[in-house]
C-alpha cells in the first residue's frame, strides 16, 4: 500500500473546498431563518402608506394609529 503525503498545493485546495462547504452550510440556514422571520413579522406589522408610521396590526383593516388612514 502506497500512502503518499499530500502536497502543499493539494492541502491548500482541500482547505479552500472545506471552507467553502462550511460557508454554504452556515449561509443557507441563516438566510432561510431570516426569510422566515420576515414572513412572520409581515403578518403582524404594517407600515402606513400615507405617513410611513410603523405599527402593529390590531384589526383586519389596519388603521394607522398616527394618521387614522386605512391601509
C-alpha positions in Angstrom: 0.0 0.0 0.0 1.4 3.3 -1.1 0.5 6.2 1.2 1.9 9.4 -0.1 1.7 12.6 1.9 -0.4 15.4 0.5 1.4 18.1 -1.4 1.1 21.7 -0.1 -1.0 22.6 -3.2 -3.4 19.7 -2.6 -3.7 20.6 1.1 -4.5 24.2 0.1 -7.2 23.2 -2.3 -8.7 20.9 0.3 -8.7 23.7 2.8 -10.4 26.0 0.3 -13.1 23.4 -0.5 -13.7 22.7 3.2 -14.1 26.4 3.9 -16.5 26.9 1.0 -18.6 23.9 2.2 -18.7 25.3 5.8 -19.6 28.8 4.5 -22.5 27.3 2.4 -23.5 25.2 5.4 -23.9 28.3 7.6 -25.1 30.7 4.9 -28.2 28.8 3.7 -29.8 28.2 7.2 -29.2 31.8 8.2 -30.8 33.1 5.0 -33.8 30.7 5.4 -34.2 31.7 9.1 -34.1 35.4 8.2 -36.7 34.9 5.4 -39.0 33.0 7.8 -38.6 35.8 10.4 -39.6 38.5 7.8 -42.6 36.5 6.7 -43.8 36.1 10.3 -43.2 39.8 11.0 -45.1 40.9 7.9 -48.2 39.2 9.3 -48.2 41.4 12.5 -46.6 44.7 11.4 -47.7 47.3 8.9 -46.2 50.5 7.5 -48.7 53.3 6.8 -48.8 54.2 3.1 -49.6 57.8 3.9 -47.3 58.8 6.7 -44.8 55.9 6.9 -45.6 55.1 10.5 -44.8 51.5 11.5 -47.3 49.9 13.8 -48.7 46.5 15.0 -51.7 45.2 13.1 -54.5 45.0 15.7 -57.5 44.8 13.3 -58.3 43.4 9.8 -58.4 46.9 8.3 -55.1 48.0 9.6 -56.0 51.6 10.6 -52.9 53.7 11.3 -52.8 55.0 14.9 -50.9 58.1 13.8 -52.9 59.5 10.9 -56.1 57.3 11.1 -55.9 56.2 7.4 -56.8 52.6 6.3 -54.0 50.6 4.9 
